[in-house]
Every structure is written in C-alpha cells, then in structure tokens.
Amino acid sequence: CVGYRLRLHLMLLSSYDFWTNAGSPDIHPVGWCEKTKHELHIPKGYRKDKFVWMDYLKACKLQNAPKKLFRSRSSNGPVPKEFQVGMKLEAVDRKNPSLVCVATIADIVEDRLRVHFDNWDDSYDYWCDINSPYVQPVGWCHENGRTLIAPQGEQTVWVFFEVLSIEWLFPFLFLFIQMIHDEKGCAAAGPPSDV
C-alpha cells in the first residue's frame, strides 16, 4: 500500500499483480460475489462447489479486508431502468480510442456497465460508469460523423428513409435506423433525432 494506492496480488498469479486506488469500484470485500450473484474465480486447486472464504483465509493464514474499507457506491442510486443487460450501444475501444464499435451491455453492477464488443473475445470487455463518455446510444456515430466499426465478420447495415407527407409534396422527417442482428438485443436509451 502506498498512500491511497494498493498493489493487488492474484493468488498463484504473481505476474498479474496490479496497482489500483483504494476507493476503486473494481475491488470488493469478501462475500461480494456471493451476495451479488457474480462468478468468483477461485484459486487453482479448489472446487467451486466446496470453496468457503473463511476456510480458505484460515488455511492460508490470511486476513480479509474489513467491509468498512470499501467505498459504498449505492449512494449514487440504482441504474436507470433504461439500461439492461443485452442492450446494444456504441462504445469506444479503450485500447484503441479512435475506434467506436458495436457493443452490448454484458453486466450491470450498481451504476457501472460491463461493455462487451460484439463478436470480440471477452478479454476486451471493460467496466465503466453509466455516464462514461466511452459509451453512447445506438446512432451516436451517425449523428456525430464518426465511423462505427461493425462486429467482426458482419456488416453494419445503415438504412435511411424519408417519411413524406400524405400529399408527397415535401420531406417530413429523416429517420436513422441501425439493423441489429441479435433478435434479443435492443438499443440503449436515445431516440432518433432530426437530421
């Protein structure tokens, strides 16, 4: 520990040690995964169905970090219901910020989203706040003149059409629609806008 920074060590994987802020929303107290029904990746040599945190800590002569040391994020309130697991959005590839890609909300924890790029390996997933500039509603790239990167192996189909008045005298409205290949997916909040 250096100031408010912690060096985290993943048991049996010392090459994956990393530094983070003590108040990071990415670290949680013992028992958090069970409470929130998230998968806990247990140390090698242990069975998931037999793993008990307190037994593990005792056997390894370790001490768990008290819950009071972890920042509570619940004060930010629940995630708006407009965000749901499976919704589609447009997200920045944080490893290559010039790319904005078709993505899906893979998980939600409090006010944070796990972004998964469609047809990409899970290793590219990342967590961000719901108000992060890295995630935008479907149609954001078009409205802002940016290129949207289609899922690997697929083409993004853009459809523009004019809705004309009954008399067919003048254009009434332009709408933008992005075809989503996943029938279960739906677009994240953000109505079409006039062009």
WOZI-V512193 format. One record per pair of residues at least 4 apart in sequence whose ideal C-beta (glycine too) atoms are under 7 Angstrom apart, sorted by sequence separation. I is the first residue (numbers start at 0). GAP is how many residues later the second one is. If there is no record, write none. Layout:
i,gap
I,GAP
I,GAP
//
This chain:
i,gap
19,4
27,4
30,4
31,4
41,4
45,4
46,4
51,4
52,4
53,4
54,4
55,4
64,4
78,4
82,4
92,4
119,4
127,4
135,4
138,4
139,4
149,4
163,4
164,4
0,5
8,5
32,5
45,5
50,5
56,5
91,5
107,5
140,5
149,5
164,5
179,5
9,6
19,6
32,6
41,6
56,6
92,6
115,6
127,6
140,6
149,6
19,7
32,7
56,7
106,7
116,7
127,7
140,7
163,7
164,7
179,7
8,8
91,8
92,8
104,8
105,8
147,8
163,8
7,9
41,9
90,9
115,9
161,9
162,9
6,10
7,10
89,10
90,10
105,10
114,10
162,10
113,11
114,11
6,12
7,12
89,12
90,12
102,12
103,12
161,12
162,12
5,13
89,13
102,13
113,13
114,13
4,14
5,14
87,14
88,14
102,14
103,14
112,14
159,14
160,14
102,15
111,15
112,15
4,16
5,16
87,16
88,16
100,16
101,16
111,16
159,16
175,16
3,17
4,17
86,17
111,17
112,17
174,17
3,18
85,18
86,18
110,18
158,18
7,19
85,19
105,19
110,19
175,19
84,20
114,20
157,20
158,20
173,20
83,21
84,21
172,21
173,21
30,22
82,22
84,22
112,22
155,22
156,22
29,23
84,23
90,24
92,24
82,25
90,26
153,27
78,29
82,30
11,31
78,31
10,32
11,32
78,32
93,32
118,32
119,32
117,33
118,33
29,34
75,34
118,34
141,34
75,35
118,35
28,36
73,36
72,37
138,37
28,38
72,38
138,39
93,40
137,40
28,41
99,41
27,42
91,42
90,43
90,44
88,46
89,46
99,46
101,46
82,47
88,47
101,47
22,48
24,48
88,48
89,48
99,48
100,48
101,48
88,49
99,49
101,49
137,49
87,50
89,50
98,50
136,50
137,50
142,50
78,51
89,51
136,51
138,51
136,52
137,52
136,53
138,53
101,54
89,58
35,73
103,81
24,87
87,92
87,97
85,98
86,98
87,98
85,99
86,99
87,99
88,99
86,100
87,100
25,101
86,101
82,105
81,106
81,107
//
